[in-house]
Amino acid sequence: MNREGYEPRYRELEKKLKVVLPNAKVIGGVGRPSSFEVYVNGQNVFSKLQVGSFPDQIEMTKVIIDFIKTKQLKEVGKVKPGCTIM
C-alpha cells in the first residue's frame, strides 16, 4: 500500500485503531487512484472519493468503534484540512 504516499495515513489510522481494538485485523492495499476507502467487515464506512478529503483519524476511529458496537453507520464530519479533490 503506497499509492500517492497514502501509506502513512493508513498506518496512522491502523495505529489508532489498534490502541482501542488491539485484536482488530487491519489490512491495507493499493486501490483506485486518489482513493482512501475504509471498510469494516465488508461495509464501507468512509470514502475519500465521495467526501473529497482524508478523514480525521480520531473521528474515524470513533465512527468505526461506534459502527462495530451499534451496526449504525455515522457520517465522518471532520476531515483533514487542506486536502481537496478537484
C-alpha positions, -999 to +999 in steps of 0.1 A: +000+000+000+017+032-011-005+050-037+005+087-038+020+085-003-012+073+014+006+046+034+015+070+063-022+079+066-032+043+066-006+034+092-018+063+114-053+051+113-042+015+119-022+026+150-051+045+165-074+015+159-050-009+175-049+012+206-087+008+212-092-025+193-060-045+199-074-077+183-086-059+152-073-072+119-064-041+099-055-047+062-044-021+037-039-023+000-035-002-032-067+005-049-081+031-073-060+062-077-069+090-053-090+067-031-088+061+006-116+038+015-123+023+049-143-009+053-154-026+085-165-062+080-171-056+043-191-024+049-177+009+035-176+033+064-156+061+047-148+070+011-123+098+002-137+096-033-171+106-020-161+131+006-131+147-012-107+146+018-090+123+042-108+115+074-098+130+107-081+100+123-096+104+158-131+108+145-127+079+120-116+057+149-147+068+169-170+061+139-155+026+135-159+017+171-195+030+172-203+011+140-189-021+155-209-017+187-242-005+172-241-015+135-253+020+128-231+040+104-225+076+113-210+101+088-175+113+094-180+150+099-144+160+104-119+158+076-082+167+073-079+204+062-062+213+030-069+181+011-095+187-017-100+168-049-108+190-078 
